[in-house]
Amino acid sequence: MKTKILVTGAVGQIGSELTMALRKRYGNDQVIAVGHRKKPSEELLNSGPFEFIEVTNYDEVEVIVKKYDIGIIYHLAAILSALAENNPQLAWKVNVEGIAVVLEIARKYNCSVFTPSSIGAFGPSTPKDGTPQDTIQRPTSMYGVTKVSGELLCDYYHLKYGVDTRGVRYPGLISYVTPAGGGTTDYAVDIYYKALEDKKYECFLSKETRLDMMYMPDAIKAAMDLMEAEPSKLKHRNAFNVTAMNFTPEELAKEIKKFIPEFEISYNIDPIRQGIADSWPNSMDDSAATEEWGWSPDYGIEKMTEDMLKNLSKKLNISY
Ligand SMILES: NC(=O)c1ccc[n+]([C@@H]2O[C@H](COP(=O)([O-])OP(=O)(O)OC[C@H]3O[C@@H](n4cnc5c(N)ncnc54)[C@H](O)[C@@H]3O)[C@@H](O)[C@H]2O)c1
């Protein structure tokens, strides 16, 4: 069995932490990180193999898969929701053609594939509260269109060719390590930086916008646990709803105020990101993930806020 792991989008918000977690669990030389144009951190570069590739280029991906005899691909390279709305053609190319390249190479070289979908794969006609695992998916953002396409392609390659494809629908992800990459939920990361730096934050979503969220350690755990799950237990393969908490900007600000009482939030709504957020669920039902592979998050809003502020204050050297 081929055991080497390839991580695309390794310099991104998830990839930078997932790569290090995979190296810790399976060994540094087992995990090949691939970036695109952005400079990787010293940690990522020095802890194991690192390459640059364009994921929409079949030959470039194939060269790396052959060179390292890859058996597992964590495919994270993508254009996120707000950026996708500004450049829909690029989003289609990277998010859809990219996964198509990865799946075809996975079929040819017998690799398993993990790819994240998103809450963005839902749309305004989806039930908003307790959004079921299997429900209406008519997204109105280009990001959503590409994410549903990716979910379907992964299912197709599993059903038609038996490729071991697996994936989750992540909610907004929050981390103190790598800044968010241009999504609609980025406010929930930026707010912590600004709370420490300026004691105030101007939010681009309205105060009552409720969205699912997750702290990065849980997101990493979800990816690795799903890839290690017993295949016979998986009724779904791709696009498992996973969530850890849901909150509004106002509720998050209230949590931060418990640690930084002088913190103030104000609002200056960005119509594009507000429009995207309004088309997404308030809260997903992730019971299929729990039943099929034991999904259970470790962090809620309180524990996450305490950990975020503790670690960011060290990183920024600002006490509170
Ligand atoms: N971060 C979140 O809140 C979130 C939520 C739901 C789903 N997701 C999904 O998780 C995955 C990873 O997200 P992330 O937050 O780490 O994104 P990110 O934007 O931080 O990282 C994506 C990486 O992909 C790389 N990339 C872009 N175009 C490329 C190309 N043509 N070839 C090779 N690499 C390219 C970028 O350089 C970047 O480092 C994506 O599929 C995203 O849709 C993320």
The ligand as a Gaussian input file, in Angstrom:
#p B3LYP/6-31G(d) Opt

LIG

0 1
 N      -11.070000      28.387000       5.610000
 C      -12.367000      28.199000       5.673000
 O      -13.070000      28.858000       6.453000
 C      -13.012000      27.140000       4.799000
 C      -14.362000      26.822000       5.022000
 C      -14.975000      25.874000       4.221000
 C      -14.241000      25.214000       3.247000
 N      -12.930000      25.534000       3.055000
 C      -12.214000      24.830000       1.981000
 O      -10.995000      24.285000       2.459000
 C      -10.006000      24.335000       1.429000
 C       -8.777000      25.071000       1.918000
 O       -9.172000      26.367000       2.333000
 P       -8.188000      27.419000       3.016000
 O       -8.997000      28.237000       3.951000
 O       -6.956000      26.765000       3.492000
 O       -7.877000      28.348000       1.742000
 P       -6.654000      29.349000       1.484000
 O       -7.111000      30.350000       0.495000
 O       -6.070000      29.827000       2.758000
 O       -5.607000      28.360000       0.798000
 C       -5.815000      27.840000      -0.487000
 C       -4.466000      27.652000      -1.133000
 O       -4.679000      27.226000      -2.483000
 C       -3.615000      27.747000      -3.251000
 N       -3.987000      27.859000      -4.654000
 C       -4.850000      28.734000      -5.212000
 N       -4.883000      28.566000      -6.551000
 C       -4.032000      27.566000      -6.840000
 C       -3.633000      26.924000      -8.041000
 N       -4.126000      27.305000      -9.221000
 N       -2.732000      25.905000      -7.978000
 C       -2.217000      25.532000      -6.781000
 N       -2.564000      26.095000      -5.605000
 C       -3.456000      27.100000      -5.639000
 C       -3.339000      29.120000      -2.669000
 O       -2.001000      29.506000      -2.906000
 C       -3.638000      28.933000      -1.184000
 O       -2.459000      28.778000      -0.424000
 C      -10.684000      24.965000       0.209000
 O      -11.209000      23.945000      -0.614000
 C      -11.829000      25.742000       0.824000
 O      -12.877000      25.935000      -0.079000
 C      -12.301000      26.487000       3.807000

